[in-house]
Amino acid sequence: MTDPVTVFTFPQPTINGPLHVGHLSGPYLAADIAARAARARGERVVVTTGLDVHQNYVLTRAEREGLEVGAMTADFRDDIKDTYGLARIGFDYFTDPLGEEHTPIIRQLMNHLVSTGAAPLREVTLHACADCGRTLHESYLSGLCGECKASAAGGACEQCGSFTQVDTMVDPVCGRCGGEPRPFTATVPVLRMENHRETLIATWLRADLPPAVRDLIDRTLRAGLPEIALAYPTNWGIEGDGPLTGLRIGPYTEIALSDLYGVARAVDPDADDATGYLAALDRVDHLWHFLGLDNAFWYALYWPAVWAAAGVARLPLAGLVVNEFYTFDGEKFSTSRNHGITATELLRTSDPSIVRLFLAWDRPDRYRSDFTFNSFRAFADRVEPLLAGVHRVSEPLDPALAAIERARGESALRPSGFDLPLAVRSLLTLLAGGVHDTGSLRAALTGSE
């Protein structure tokens, strides 16, 4: 019998820009730190991630800046992977839509969903812009969230996590030109999430989910789980083949399937078709997704529904580790608006150990927090002597208290009850008290060997 496998995932960033500090402070560093801590406990852990190339935010940026989209995405792909290296963020499997094998795998899995009847082709009503003709989804759709009335694009509301499409939004318009929605009919593969209600509820009942996610699930269940088109006529994304010729696979569906085969291949590198992927996933004991609250609908509701439709008999979701927004000088980090500091910029000008510790200490864990250079510099001035062991220990920490503090910090790095700020505070307390045996804390938090 093989050892049980725990899988940690962190989101595939949309490559319409470089990673910013807000990304690192949330799921990216968190997943890496949790994985290092789990391995130190002797657990078998694999970490997966990848890239999100096919949200139309990518094409929108290229068109607005007059860039060749292929060259732009390749440059951002390289920059993102460089950032992971600088930040000491590791992974065991990386799904790369710019690589040669990705598109055939996604097409294979999509055709599997259609041929098995899990996502039958149906004639549905979609919406296009009456002026420019774009199918209204993602960056091509703008309006107010029907639930919380915050400004939102198509997909999911960043404020409350609710699913957003033309029919669920207030005053929806084209996000590119402001045109009014025009309904049209198209034959597309459709996933009726309601068909998987019982499986999803059973998964949610046993999973470790934060209150904000449970609230989102409750709201969605009361309103009725949505019916979602898995592919549609549009101008960006993987082109379908066979029964899906003329359509492009929806990017959120693509990412759900990317996670499916990425996790499977991390567990069994020889898996190469739907049957093999399902067998590999059956070996996963616990699956933890690390994510920001703005992605809660996809990871908590849609991903499990797609996996259930694909034939995953036992959804291995153990829980979600979710962070709130991290702002920059009081405003949301934004790749599209170039607001914030890129992660590479900070990592190239500062000690990566300090960067990791500060972003973990200041992580928007259970409430929003705000990055400022003044706070970062003050933190660095305090912590650098502690890491170097050159500070004066005014009050040595009693060994009995040190053992308690070390255990508290290490416990805070378990995905259930995950609390990065607490773990950093435990480490700093140990170092300030002259304690050299920090257990697995220092290595996990700083990424140092």
GULUMKE-389529 format. One line per 10 residues: number of its first residue (from 1); their letters; for each residue z, y negated, x negated of C-alpha. Coordinates in Angstrom, 2 decimals. Each point is the difference from the previous one (the first is absolute). Layout:
N
NUM	a	Z,Y,X ~ ...
END
This chain:
449
1	mtdpvtvftf	0.00,0.00,0.00 ~ -0.96,-3.42,-1.36 ~ 2.55,-2.78,-0.27 ~ 0.06,-2.44,2.93 ~ -2.09,-3.10,-0.61 ~ 1.03,-3.55,0.87 ~ -2.86,-2.49,0.27 ~ 0.33,-3.77,-0.33 ~ -2.94,-2.23,0.91 ~ -0.50,-3.71,-0.44
11	pqptingplh	-2.80,-1.92,1.75 ~ -3.55,-0.24,-1.24 ~ -0.37,-3.76,-0.59 ~ -2.99,-1.72,1.55 ~ -2.16,-1.06,-2.93 ~ -0.85,-3.50,1.16 ~ 2.10,-1.37,-2.84 ~ 2.47,0.92,-2.73 ~ 3.49,1.30,0.72 ~ 2.53,-2.79,0.39
21	vghlsgpyla	3.74,0.02,-0.60 ~ 0.63,0.57,3.70 ~ -1.76,3.36,-0.25 ~ 2.14,1.11,-2.93 ~ 3.27,-1.07,1.61 ~ -0.70,2.18,3.00 ~ -1.29,3.58,0.05 ~ -1.70,0.19,-3.39 ~ 3.01,-0.20,-2.31 ~ 2.22,1.64,2.60
31	adiaaraara	-2.01,3.21,0.14 ~ -0.17,0.22,-3.79 ~ 3.74,-0.54,-0.40 ~ 0.86,2.50,2.74 ~ -2.28,2.59,-1.62 ~ 1.57,-0.48,-3.46 ~ 3.47,0.36,1.49 ~ -0.97,3.13,1.95 ~ -1.46,1.64,-3.09 ~ 3.20,-0.82,-1.89
41	rgervvvttg	1.85,1.94,2.73 ~ -2.25,2.99,-0.72 ~ -2.20,-0.28,3.08 ~ -3.70,0.85,-0.01 ~ -1.68,-3.27,0.99 ~ -3.62,-1.11,0.19 ~ -1.11,-3.59,0.59 ~ -3.33,-0.97,1.55 ~ -1.83,-3.24,0.63 ~ -3.54,-1.35,-0.27
51	ldvhqnyvlt	-2.13,-2.95,1.04 ~ -1.06,-1.51,3.31 ~ -3.59,-1.16,-0.47 ~ -1.37,0.02,3.54 ~ 2.00,-2.51,1.98 ~ -2.46,-2.78,0.68 ~ 2.32,-2.50,-1.67 ~ -1.70,1.25,-3.17 ~ -3.51,-0.86,1.16 ~ 1.24,-3.28,1.47
61	raereglevg	1.35,-1.16,-3.36 ~ -3.18,0.99,-1.83 ~ -2.20,-1.82,2.49 ~ 2.13,-3.14,0.07 ~ 0.10,-0.25,-3.80 ~ -3.59,1.05,-0.58 ~ 0.98,3.12,-1.97 ~ -1.81,3.32,-0.26 ~ 2.38,2.25,1.89 ~ -0.44,3.05,-2.24
71	amtadfrddi	0.81,-1.91,-3.16 ~ 2.92,-1.77,1.69 ~ 1.62,3.21,1.22 ~ -0.44,1.70,-3.39 ~ 1.68,-2.96,-1.72 ~ 2.93,0.00,2.43 ~ 0.33,3.77,-0.29 ~ 0.32,-0.28,-3.78 ~ 2.44,-2.91,0.29 ~ 2.22,1.88,2.46
81	kdtyglarig	0.16,3.10,-2.20 ~ 0.78,-2.22,-3.01 ~ 2.85,-1.55,2.00 ~ 1.45,3.43,0.74 ~ -0.03,0.73,-3.72 ~ 1.68,-3.27,-0.90 ~ 2.63,0.51,2.69 ~ 0.59,3.63,-1.10 ~ -0.93,1.24,3.47 ~ -1.17,3.61,-0.08
91	fdyftdplge	-1.77,2.31,2.43 ~ -1.18,3.61,0.03 ~ -3.11,-0.38,2.14 ~ -2.16,-3.07,0.59 ~ -2.63,-0.09,2.76 ~ -2.83,-2.25,-1.16 ~ -2.64,-0.99,2.59 ~ -2.15,-1.33,-2.85 ~ -0.12,3.48,-1.56 ~ -2.69,2.58,0.77
101	ehtpiirqlm	2.09,2.61,1.82 ~ 1.81,-2.18,2.54 ~ -2.78,-0.69,2.52 ~ -1.07,3.66,0.41 ~ 3.61,1.03,0.58 ~ 0.57,-2.66,2.67 ~ -3.25,0.90,1.74 ~ 0.96,3.68,-0.07 ~ 3.40,-0.70,1.54 ~ -1.45,-2.35,2.62
111	nhlvstgaap	-2.58,2.58,1.04 ~ 2.83,2.56,0.16 ~ 1.83,-2.23,2.50 ~ -3.14,-0.33,2.13 ~ -1.13,3.64,-0.16 ~ 3.44,1.34,0.92 ~ 0.19,-2.30,3.03 ~ 3.01,-1.88,-1.39 ~ -2.04,-3.23,0.01 ~ -2.80,0.53,2.53
121	lrevtlhaca	-2.97,-2.35,0.24 ~ 0.37,-2.21,3.06 ~ -1.65,-3.10,1.41 ~ 2.52,-2.84,-0.26 ~ 0.04,-3.76,0.33 ~ 0.25,-1.93,-3.27 ~ -0.36,-3.72,-0.63 ~ -2.32,-2.02,-2.19 ~ -0.17,-3.70,-0.75 ~ -2.28,-1.72,2.49
131	dcgrtlhesy	-1.24,-2.32,-2.77 ~ -0.27,1.95,-3.27 ~ -0.11,3.52,1.42 ~ 2.72,1.51,-2.20 ~ 2.04,2.81,1.52 ~ 3.47,-1.50,0.46 ~ 2.57,1.83,-2.12 ~ 2.25,-0.83,-2.98 ~ -0.99,-3.36,-1.56 ~ -2.80,-0.34,2.54
141	lsglcgecka	2.59,-0.42,2.76 ~ 2.56,-2.76,0.37 ~ 2.45,-1.02,2.70 ~ 3.63,0.36,1.05 ~ 1.95,3.23,0.14 ~ 0.51,0.98,3.61 ~ 3.56,1.14,-0.75 ~ 1.55,-2.77,-2.11 ~ -2.71,-2.72,0.30 ~ -0.24,-0.45,-3.78
151	saaggaceqc	-3.39,-0.68,-1.57 ~ -1.64,3.34,-0.75 ~ -3.21,1.66,-1.10 ~ -1.36,3.29,1.24 ~ 1.95,3.15,-0.84 ~ 3.72,-0.69,0.13 ~ 2.15,-3.12,0.29 ~ 1.64,-0.87,-3.32 ~ 3.04,-1.44,1.78 ~ 0.99,2.74,2.48
161	gsftqvdtmv	-2.28,2.89,-0.98 ~ -1.66,0.37,3.41 ~ -3.54,1.39,0.25 ~ -2.52,-2.81,0.41 ~ -3.50,0.16,1.43 ~ -1.96,-2.25,2.37 ~ 1.59,1.51,3.11 ~ 3.58,-0.43,-1.27 ~ -0.29,-3.53,-1.43 ~ 0.32,-3.47,1.46
171	dpvcgrcgge	-3.03,-2.29,-0.43 ~ -1.96,2.37,-2.28 ~ -2.99,-1.48,-1.84 ~ -2.21,0.89,-2.92 ~ 1.93,-0.43,-3.23 ~ -3.14,-1.08,-1.87 ~ -1.68,-2.53,2.30 ~ 2.34,-0.47,2.97 ~ -2.43,1.49,2.54 ~ 1.16,1.56,3.25
181	prpftatvpv	0.27,3.78,0.42 ~ -2.96,1.70,1.69 ~ 0.54,3.54,1.33 ~ -2.50,2.73,-0.80 ~ -0.02,3.78,0.31 ~ -0.32,2.45,-2.86 ~ 0.42,3.74,-0.45 ~ 2.69,0.54,-2.62 ~ 2.63,2.60,-0.98 ~ 3.29,-0.76,1.71
191	lrmenhretl	3.56,1.09,-0.69 ~ 2.21,0.09,3.08 ~ 3.43,-0.37,-1.56 ~ 1.58,0.96,3.33 ~ -1.30,3.54,-0.57 ~ 2.50,0.27,-2.85 ~ 2.97,-1.68,1.67 ~ 2.32,3.01,-0.11 ~ -0.78,0.79,-3.65 ~ 0.49,-3.64,-0.98
201	iatwlradlp	3.29,-0.34,1.87 ~ 1.34,3.16,-1.65 ~ -0.99,-1.42,-3.39 ~ 1.61,-3.37,0.67 ~ 3.23,1.58,1.23 ~ 0.58,1.81,-3.27 ~ -1.35,-2.73,-2.31 ~ 2.09,-2.68,-1.71 ~ -1.42,-3.24,1.43 ~ 1.37,-3.54,-0.15
211	pavrdlidrt	0.93,-1.79,3.26 ~ -3.05,-2.29,-0.05 ~ -2.31,3.02,-0.14 ~ 1.86,1.82,2.77 ~ -0.30,-3.15,2.12 ~ -3.78,-0.05,-0.65 ~ -0.24,3.66,0.99 ~ 1.99,-0.59,3.19 ~ -2.20,-2.96,1.00 ~ -3.17,1.96,-0.64
221	lraglpeial	1.21,3.05,1.91 ~ 0.91,-2.13,3.01 ~ -3.42,-1.68,-0.03 ~ -1.78,3.32,-0.58 ~ -1.27,1.24,-3.33 ~ -3.40,-1.60,-0.60 ~ -3.43,1.58,-0.08 ~ -1.65,-0.96,-3.29 ~ -3.62,0.18,-1.12 ~ -0.25,1.77,-3.35
231	ayptnwgieg	-3.44,-1.41,-0.83 ~ -2.19,-2.74,1.43 ~ -3.12,-2.03,-0.62 ~ 0.82,-2.61,-2.62 ~ -1.24,-1.27,-3.37 ~ 2.68,1.26,-2.43 ~ 1.58,3.38,-0.65 ~ -1.02,3.58,-0.73 ~ -3.16,0.93,1.89 ~ 0.36,3.05,2.18
241	dgpltglrig	-2.41,2.93,-0.06 ~ -0.92,2.78,2.41 ~ 1.35,-0.94,3.44 ~ 1.34,-3.26,-1.42 ~ -3.31,-1.29,-1.37 ~ -0.32,-3.73,0.71 ~ 3.77,-0.52,0.05 ~ 2.48,-0.94,-2.71 ~ 3.36,1.69,-0.31 ~ 2.92,-2.27,0.88
251	pyteialsdl	1.99,-1.02,-3.08 ~ 3.39,0.92,1.43 ~ -1.31,3.44,0.90 ~ -1.48,0.29,-3.49 ~ 3.37,-0.78,-1.57 ~ 1.79,2.52,2.22 ~ -2.49,2.64,-1.15 ~ 0.26,-1.22,-3.60 ~ 3.75,0.57,0.12 ~ -0.61,3.42,1.52
261	ygvaravdpd	-2.28,1.27,-2.75 ~ 1.77,-1.97,-2.74 ~ 3.38,1.54,0.79 ~ -1.62,3.44,0.35 ~ -1.73,-0.25,-3.38 ~ 3.16,-1.26,-1.68 ~ 1.67,3.20,1.20 ~ -2.98,2.32,-0.54 ~ -2.77,-1.37,-2.25 ~ -2.31,2.85,1.10
271	addatgylaa	0.00,-1.03,3.67 ~ -3.55,-1.10,0.87 ~ -0.48,0.24,3.77 ~ 1.91,-0.49,3.23 ~ 1.43,3.53,-0.09 ~ 1.21,-0.45,-3.56 ~ 1.50,-3.41,0.72 ~ 1.93,1.32,3.01 ~ 1.34,2.93,-2.03 ~ 1.15,-2.35,-2.78
281	ldrvdhlwhf	1.73,-2.33,2.45 ~ 1.95,2.95,1.36 ~ 1.71,0.15,-3.41 ~ 1.32,-3.57,0.31 ~ 3.68,0.05,0.86 ~ 0.56,-3.73,0.37 ~ -2.45,-2.91,0.22 ~ 1.25,-3.55,-0.46 ~ -2.25,-3.01,0.46 ~ 0.99,-3.26,-1.71
291	lgldnafwya	-1.53,-3.01,1.75 ~ 0.36,-3.52,1.29 ~ 0.93,-0.61,3.63 ~ -3.52,-1.33,0.71 ~ -1.34,3.54,-0.52 ~ 2.58,1.73,2.21 ~ -2.39,0.79,2.87 ~ -2.37,1.84,-2.30 ~ 2.53,2.03,-1.95 ~ 2.43,0.71,2.83
301	lywpavwaaa	-2.40,0.55,2.90 ~ -3.66,0.26,-0.96 ~ 0.12,2.05,-3.23 ~ 2.09,2.78,1.63 ~ -2.35,0.04,3.00 ~ -3.09,0.35,-2.23 ~ 1.68,2.76,-2.01 ~ 1.00,1.83,3.18 ~ -3.57,-0.28,1.27 ~ -1.30,1.33,-3.33
311	gvarlplagl	2.11,3.14,0.50 ~ 3.15,-0.61,-2.05 ~ 2.28,2.47,1.76 ~ 3.30,-1.44,-1.20 ~ 0.00,-3.71,-0.70 ~ 2.12,-0.32,-3.17 ~ 1.04,-3.63,0.54 ~ 3.61,-0.34,-1.16 ~ 0.18,-3.76,0.36 ~ -1.26,-3.48,-0.81
321	vvnefytfdg	1.47,-2.36,-2.58 ~ -0.98,-3.40,1.39 ~ 0.36,-3.49,-1.44 ~ -0.25,-3.40,1.63 ~ -2.19,-2.86,-1.29 ~ 0.56,-1.51,-3.43 ~ -0.99,-3.66,0.00 ~ -0.99,-2.33,-2.83 ~ 1.63,-3.44,0.04 ~ 0.66,0.45,3.71
331	ekfstsrnhg	-3.49,1.17,1.05 ~ -1.55,3.45,0.38 ~ -1.77,1.43,-3.03 ~ -3.69,0.06,0.89 ~ -2.86,1.56,-1.94 ~ -2.61,-1.62,2.24 ~ 1.55,-3.48,-0.41 ~ 0.83,0.42,-3.71 ~ 3.62,-0.91,0.74 ~ 2.51,1.49,-2.39
341	itatellrts	0.10,1.33,-3.53 ~ -1.98,3.06,-0.99 ~ 1.99,2.95,-1.22 ~ -2.07,0.18,-3.19 ~ 0.76,-3.64,-0.81 ~ 3.75,0.57,0.24 ~ -0.08,3.33,-1.84 ~ -2.06,-1.37,-2.91 ~ 2.37,-2.92,-0.54 ~ 3.34,1.76,0.57
351	dpsivrlfla	1.78,3.20,-1.00 ~ -1.07,2.66,2.52 ~ 3.57,1.35,0.09 ~ 1.25,-3.41,1.13 ~ -2.83,-0.33,2.53 ~ 0.79,3.41,1.50 ~ 3.72,-0.70,0.12 ~ -0.39,-3.44,1.55 ~ -2.47,1.13,2.67 ~ 2.27,2.93,0.84
361	wdrpdryrsd	3.08,-2.25,0.08 ~ -1.80,-2.60,2.15 ~ -1.92,2.56,2.11 ~ -0.45,-0.98,3.66 ~ 1.79,3.16,0.93 ~ 1.62,-0.54,3.38 ~ -0.90,-3.66,0.38 ~ -2.54,-2.39,-1.46 ~ 0.52,-1.51,-3.43 ~ -1.78,-2.68,-2.01
371	ftfnsfrafa	-1.31,0.00,-3.57 ~ 0.50,-3.14,-2.06 ~ -0.49,-0.46,-3.72 ~ 3.41,-1.63,-0.30 ~ 1.76,3.08,1.34 ~ -2.13,2.32,-2.14 ~ 0.78,-1.95,-3.20 ~ 3.71,-0.16,0.83 ~ 0.02,3.77,0.57 ~ -1.85,0.64,-3.27
381	drvepllagv	2.44,-2.21,-1.96 ~ 2.92,2.00,1.38 ~ -1.47,3.50,-0.29 ~ -1.84,-0.05,-3.34 ~ 3.24,0.05,-2.05 ~ 1.33,2.83,2.18 ~ -3.08,2.16,-0.64 ~ 0.09,-0.81,-3.71 ~ 3.71,0.81,-0.22 ~ 0.78,-3.31,-1.73
391	hrvsepldpa	2.21,-1.55,2.67 ~ 3.74,-0.39,-0.48 ~ 1.93,2.44,2.19 ~ 2.93,-2.02,1.30 ~ 1.33,2.70,2.37 ~ -0.98,3.60,-0.87 ~ -0.57,2.10,3.09 ~ 2.52,2.80,0.44 ~ -1.72,3.42,-0.40 ~ 1.16,1.13,3.45
401	laaierarge	-1.51,-3.12,1.56 ~ -3.16,0.40,-2.07 ~ -0.48,3.52,1.36 ~ 0.31,-1.29,3.56 ~ -2.40,-2.87,-0.64 ~ -2.55,2.28,-1.67 ~ 0.15,2.47,2.89 ~ -0.36,-2.84,2.50 ~ -3.11,-1.33,-1.75 ~ -1.63,3.40,-0.33
411	salrpsgfdl	0.68,0.79,3.65 ~ -1.69,-3.28,0.98 ~ -3.26,1.30,-1.48 ~ -0.26,2.93,2.41 ~ -2.70,-0.73,2.62 ~ 2.49,0.51,2.83 ~ 2.10,-3.14,-0.14 ~ -2.22,-1.47,-2.74 ~ 1.51,-3.22,-1.32 ~ -1.64,-1.39,-3.15
421	plavrslltl	2.07,-3.21,-0.17 ~ 3.20,2.05,0.07 ~ -1.27,2.27,-2.79 ~ -0.78,-3.00,-2.21 ~ 3.42,-1.51,0.64 ~ 1.61,3.29,-1.00 ~ -2.00,0.07,-3.23 ~ 0.88,-3.58,-0.86 ~ 3.68,0.65,0.72 ~ -0.06,2.95,-2.40
431	laggvhdtgs	-1.78,-1.94,-2.74 ~ 2.26,-3.05,0.38 ~ 2.99,2.33,-0.33 ~ -1.26,1.41,-3.28 ~ -0.95,3.38,1.46 ~ -2.80,1.71,-1.93 ~ -0.29,3.11,2.18 ~ -1.91,-1.35,3.00 ~ -1.20,3.42,1.14 ~ -3.54,-0.16,1.38
441	lraaltgse	0.35,-3.60,1.17 ~ -1.37,-1.92,-2.98 ~ -3.01,2.24,-0.58 ~ -0.96,0.12,3.69 ~ 0.40,-3.72,0.63 ~ -1.65,-1.30,-3.18 ~ -2.60,2.75,-0.31 ~ 1.00,0.52,-3.62 ~ 0.17,3.46,-1.49
END
